[in-house]
Amino acid sequence: MNKEKRKILILTAAILVAIFVIGGIILMQFSGTEEGFTDRAEPVAAASHQPEIITVQTSHQKNQIEIQGRVRAENRLELFPEVQAKVLPGKKPFREGIAFDKGETLLQLDDEEARLQLYASRSQFQTLAASLLPDIRLDYPDLLNRYEEWYNSLHPESTLPEIPNFEHRRMERFLTSRGVYNSYYQIKSAENRLEKFTIRAPFSGILSVAKVEPGQSVGPQVHVGTLVDPKSYQLTATVRQSQIRFVGIGDIVELTDNHKSGSWTASVTRLNPSVDVRSQTVEIYLDVGGNGIREGMYLEGLLESGEPVEIAEIPKSALLRNGFVYAVMDGVTRQVPVQVTDVGHETVWVTGLTDGDQIIRDAGVAISGQLIGERTP
């Protein structure tokens, strides 16, 4: 039995030694493999498959920012009546394309009922003012002439004149106690409401939307039309956050439509101080004008700004996610930082490279410190 136990112990020890030796060999091979993937500065052996190298060509140009958007009238008024009433026929038809001068009546609403109620309120106020004449004649004879002059100017069909400033506290308290000031301001409120039955043009413009007909009843929640100024248009465009530093107030850009049927000059007038959280873009606003411009047109162009910089166009595949490219220096690959200025369909425009630099076309097959054989021209 002792001999059998001794054989088992010897066999077990031999197996354990073999396991440790094999494990050590595997661990050394695995460590060597990891070192091959580290981004070391020291050159590593050239891979059997040499990555394709391209030679960079640069040009000196200003930063070009793509501008595109729809034209919108800068002076634009959405028409919503503030009172409930029926639409009356006007001197001009309320139709799309009809022009109105500043101050001209756009829409007249039926105000007969409100007007008659106002006349009745003024007549009652005139009666109240007349009833105070005997008391003022006895208690405030020095103020009687001024009061009578004001009273004589009252008329049911005329705008209520302002109550004189008698500069006399007792007189003012007397008028207050009789409800003169309260009635006065109620009538002024009714006069202000009566004016809302007439909708006038705040600026000279053209109707681009007209939704009501004479005889139709409208109210505060009804959109009756839109007035636009055909002489002042604005275009809103979005610019990437990384490019907004190249945009300044007063920058000029030439815009054209999709069919290249015309060209219009626009200038940057405003910059939005906030960045859109979702798209990480900033809105800019441009004034645009000229013959043939209309609201709703889609225009586009390139805005050039800043001092000329050296820009290279490279394939998207050459750009790493961290904003670097693999450049070949003295036969060894190195990561070089670049800054993207614009993005195309298959290429990107970057700064940070010089004319004649050699970079790896496909950054996904290269590593830092890789030895490169004969360079591809």
C-alpha positions in Angstrom: 0.0 0.0 0.0 2.9 2.4 0.8 4.4 1.9 -2.6 1.1 2.6 -4.3 0.6 5.8 -2.2 4.1 6.9 -3.1 3.5 6.4 -6.8 0.2 8.4 -6.6 2.0 11.3 -4.8 4.8 11.4 -7.4 2.3 11.3 -10.3 0.3 14.2 -8.7 3.4 16.3 -8.2 4.5 15.8 -11.8 1.1 16.9 -13.1 1.1 20.0 -10.9 4.6 21.0 -12.1 3.4 20.5 -15.7 0.4 22.7 -15.2 2.4 25.5 -13.7 5.0 25.4 -16.5 2.3 25.5 -19.2 0.4 28.3 -17.4 3.5 30.4 -17.2 4.2 30.0 -20.9 0.6 31.0 -21.8 0.7 34.0 -19.5 3.9 35.3 -21.1 2.4 34.9 -24.6 -0.7 36.8 -23.5 1.3 39.7 -22.0 3.3 40.0 -25.2 0.0 40.2 -27.1 -1.3 43.1 -24.9 1.9 45.1 -25.4 1.3 44.9 -29.2 -1.9 46.9 -28.7 -0.6 49.6 -26.4 -0.2 53.1 -27.8 3.6 53.2 -27.3 5.9 55.8 -28.7 8.5 53.0 -29.5 8.3 51.5 -33.0 6.7 48.1 -33.3 7.3 45.6 -36.0 5.8 46.3 -39.4 2.5 44.4 -40.0 2.3 42.0 -42.8 -0.5 44.1 -44.3 0.7 47.7 -44.9 -2.0 50.3 -44.5 -2.7 52.7 -47.4 -1.0 56.1 -47.1 -2.3 59.3 -48.7 -0.5 62.6 -49.2 -2.3 65.6 -47.8 -3.0 68.6 -50.0 -3.9 71.8 -48.3 -5.3 75.2 -49.4 -5.4 78.5 -47.6 -9.0 79.7 -47.3 -11.4 81.4 -44.9 -13.7 79.3 -42.7 -16.7 78.3 -44.8 -19.9 77.8 -43.0 -23.0 76.4 -44.7 -26.0 78.6 -44.4 -29.5 77.4 -45.2 -33.0 78.2 -44.1 -36.4 79.6 -45.1 -37.2 83.2 -45.6 -39.7 84.8 -43.2 -41.0 88.3 -43.1 -39.4 90.3 -40.3 -42.5 92.4 -39.8 -45.3 89.9 -39.5 -48.7 90.3 -37.8 -51.0 87.4 -37.0 -54.5 88.9 -36.7 -56.8 87.8 -33.8 -59.8 90.0 -32.9 -60.0 91.0 -29.3 -63.8 91.2 -29.3 -66.7 89.1 -30.5 -68.5 90.6 -33.5 -69.6 90.1 -37.1 -67.3 91.1 -40.0 -68.5 94.0 -42.1 -67.6 94.7 -45.7 -64.7 97.1 -46.0 -63.4 99.6 -48.6 -60.9 97.0 -49.7 -61.6 93.2 -49.9 -60.0 91.1 -47.2 -58.1 88.8 -49.6 -54.6 87.4 -50.0 -52.3 89.7 -52.0 -54.3 92.9 -51.1 -51.9 95.7 -49.9 -52.7 98.0 -47.0 -51.0 101.2 -45.9 -50.0 101.9 -42.3 -53.0 102.9 -40.3 -55.5 101.7 -42.9 -58.5 99.6 -41.8 -57.8 95.9 -42.4 -61.0 94.6 -40.9 -64.1 96.3 -39.6 -66.3 94.5 -37.1 -69.9 95.4 -36.3 -69.7 97.8 -33.3 -73.3 99.2 -33.3 -74.3 97.6 -30.0 -71.1 98.5 -28.2 -71.4 102.1 -29.5 -74.9 102.6 -28.3 -74.1 101.3 -24.9 -71.2 103.7 -24.7 -73.5 106.6 -25.7 -75.9 105.6 -22.9 -73.0 105.6 -20.4 -71.8 109.0 -21.5 -75.3 110.4 -21.2 -75.6 109.0 -17.6 -72.3 110.5 -16.8 -73.4 113.9 -18.2 -76.5 113.7 -15.9 -74.3 112.9 -12.9 -72.1 115.9 -13.7 -75.1 118.2 -14.0 -76.5 117.1 -10.6 -73.3 118.4 -8.9 -73.5 122.0 -10.2 -75.7 123.3 -7.3 -73.4 121.9 -4.6 -70.3 123.2 -6.4 -71.9 126.7 -6.8 -72.5 126.8 -3.0 -69.4 125.1 -1.6 -66.7 125.8 -4.3 -67.7 129.0 -6.1 -64.0 129.7 -7.1 -64.0 126.4 -9.1 -67.4 126.8 -10.6 -66.2 128.3 -13.9 -63.7 125.6 -14.5 -66.2 122.9 -13.7 -68.9 124.4 -16.0 -66.4 124.7 -18.8 -65.6 121.0 -18.5 -69.3 120.1 -18.2 -70.2 122.0 -21.3 -67.7 119.9 -23.3 -69.5 116.7 -22.5 -71.6 115.0 -25.2 -72.9 111.4 -25.6 -71.4 111.0 -29.0 -68.0 112.6 -28.3 -64.9 111.1 -26.5 -65.1 111.9 -22.8 -62.8 114.8 -22.0 -60.4 114.4 -19.1 -61.6 115.6 -15.7 -59.8 118.9 -14.9 -57.1 119.0 -12.1 -58.8 121.3 -9.7 -55.8 121.3 -7.3 -58.2 121.3 -4.4 -58.4 118.2 -2.1 -61.9 118.9 -0.8 -63.2 119.3 -4.3 -61.5 116.0 -5.4 -62.9 114.2 -2.4 -66.4 115.6 -3.2 -66.2 114.3 -6.8 -64.9 110.9 -5.6 -67.7 110.5 -3.1 -70.3 111.1 -5.8 -68.7 108.5 -8.1 -67.5 110.8 -10.7 -64.0 109.3 -11.1 -65.3 105.7 -11.0 -67.8 106.4 -13.8 -65.2 108.3 -15.8 -62.8 105.4 -15.9 -65.5 102.9 -16.7 -66.4 105.0 -19.8 -62.8 105.3 -20.8 -62.5 101.5 -20.7 -65.6 101.2 -22.9 -64.1 103.7 -25.3 -60.9 101.7 -25.5 -62.9 98.5 -26.2 -64.9 100.2 -28.9 -61.7 100.9 -30.8 -60.9 97.2 -30.9 -63.8 96.7 -33.4 -61.6 98.3 -36.0 -58.4 96.4 -36.9 -55.8 98.7 -38.5 -52.5 98.0 -40.1 -49.6 98.8 -37.8 -47.3 98.9 -40.8 -47.6 98.9 -44.6 -47.9 95.4 -45.8 -49.7 92.7 -47.8 -52.1 90.0 -46.6 -50.6 86.6 -47.0 -53.4 84.8 -45.2 -57.1 85.8 -45.2 -59.6 83.4 -43.5 -62.9 85.3 -43.0 -65.7 86.7 -45.1 -68.1 89.6 -44.5 -71.0 88.4 -42.3 -68.9 85.8 -40.5 -68.8 86.0 -36.7 -65.3 86.1 -35.2 -63.8 86.3 -31.7 -60.6 86.3 -29.7 -59.8 82.7 -30.5 -60.3 83.0 -34.3 -57.2 83.6 -36.6 -58.6 85.8 -39.3 -55.4 86.5 -41.3 -51.7 87.4 -41.5 -50.1 90.7 -42.6 -46.5 90.7 -43.8 -44.1 93.5 -44.8 -42.7 92.7 -48.3 -39.8 95.0 -47.8 -38.1 93.3 -44.9 -37.3 89.6 -44.8 -35.2 87.5 -42.4 -33.6 84.1 -42.6 -32.9 81.9 -39.6 -30.0 79.4 -39.9 -28.3 77.0 -37.5 -24.5 76.8 -37.1 -22.6 74.1 -35.2 -21.3 75.2 -31.8 -17.7 74.6 -33.0 -18.2 77.1 -35.8 -20.1 79.9 -34.1 -16.8 81.6 -33.1 -16.2 82.3 -36.8 -19.5 84.2 -37.2 -19.8 87.9 -36.4 -22.4 90.6 -36.7 -22.3 92.2 -40.1 -20.9 89.1 -42.0 -22.1 89.0 -45.6 -23.2 85.8 -47.4 -24.5 85.3 -50.9 -27.6 83.2 -51.0 -29.4 81.3 -53.8 -32.5 79.1 -54.2 -32.6 75.5 -55.1 -33.0 76.2 -58.8 -30.2 78.8 -58.9 -32.7 81.2 -60.4 -31.5 84.2 -58.4 -29.0 85.5 -55.9 -29.6 87.6 -52.8 -27.2 89.3 -50.3 -27.8 88.6 -46.6 -26.0 90.0 -43.6 -25.9 88.6 -40.0 -27.8 90.8 -37.6 -28.2 88.7 -34.5 -26.8 85.6 -32.8 -28.7 83.5 -30.3 -26.7 83.4 -27.0 -28.0 79.8 -26.3 -27.0 76.4 -27.7 -29.7 74.0 -28.6 -29.4 71.1 -26.2 -30.4 68.4 -28.6 -28.6 69.4 -31.8 -25.7 71.4 -30.2 -26.2 74.2 -32.7 -26.7 77.9 -32.5 -29.3 80.0 -34.4 -28.1 83.0 -36.3 -30.4 85.6 -38.0 -29.7 87.3 -41.3 -31.5 90.2 -43.0 -32.1 89.4 -46.7 -33.7 91.5 -49.4 -33.8 92.1 -53.1 -36.1 91.7 -56.1 -37.9 88.4 -56.3 -37.6 87.5 -52.6 -40.7 86.0 -51.1 -41.7 84.5 -47.8 -41.2 80.8 -47.5 -38.4 80.6 -50.0 -35.6 78.1 -49.2 -32.2 79.7 -49.6 -28.6 78.5 -49.1 -25.1 79.7 -49.4 -21.6 79.7 -47.8 -20.5 82.2 -45.3 -16.7 82.9 -45.3 -15.3 84.6 -42.3 -12.0 85.1 -40.3 -8.4 85.0 -41.5 -7.4 82.4 -44.1 -6.3 79.1 -42.6 -4.6 76.1 -44.0 -7.3 73.5 -44.6 -7.0 69.9 -45.8 -9.8 67.6 -47.2 -9.3 64.1 -45.9 -11.5 60.9 -46.0 -13.8 60.4 -43.0 -12.1 57.0 -42.5 -8.8 58.7 -41.7 -10.3 60.5 -38.6 -10.3 58.8 -35.2 -13.2 59.4 -32.8 -10.8 61.4 -30.5 -10.1 64.0 -33.2 -6.7 62.6 -34.3 -5.3 61.1 -37.5 -2.4 58.7 -38.0 0.5 60.5 -39.7 3.6 58.8 -40.9 6.7 60.4 -39.6 10.2 58.9 -40.3 8.5 55.7 -41.3 6.6 55.4 -38.0 2.9 56.1 -37.4 2.0 58.8 -34.8 -1.3 60.3 -33.7 -1.7 64.0 -34.8 -4.5 66.2 -33.5 -6.7 68.0 -36.1 -9.7 70.2 -35.9 -12.8 69.6 -38.1 -14.1 72.8 -39.8 -16.7 71.2 -42.0 -18.2 67.8 -42.8 -19.1 66.4 -46.3 -20.7 63.2 -47.4 -17.5 61.1 -47.5 -14.8 63.6 -46.5 -14.1 66.2 -43.8 -12.2 69.4 -43.9 -9.6 69.8 -41.1 -6.9 72.1 -39.8 -3.7 71.0 -38.1 -2.0 69.3 -41.1 0.4 70.8 -43.6 0.8 70.3 -47.3 2.7 67.1 -48.1 1.9 65.3 -44.8 1.3 61.6 -45.1 -1.5 60.0 -43.2 -3.2 56.6 -43.0 -6.4 56.4 -45.1 -8.1 53.9 -42.8 -7.3 54.8 -39.2 -9.0 51.6 -38.1 -6.1 49.4 -39.4 -3.3 51.4 -37.9 -1.7 51.7 -34.4 0.7 54.2 -33.0 4.4 53.4 -33.4 3.8 51.0 -36.3 6.7 50.7 -38.7 5.7 51.5 -42.3 7.6 50.2 -45.2 7.9 52.0 -48.6 5.7 55.0 -48.6 2.9 55.3 -51.0 3.1 58.6 -53.0 
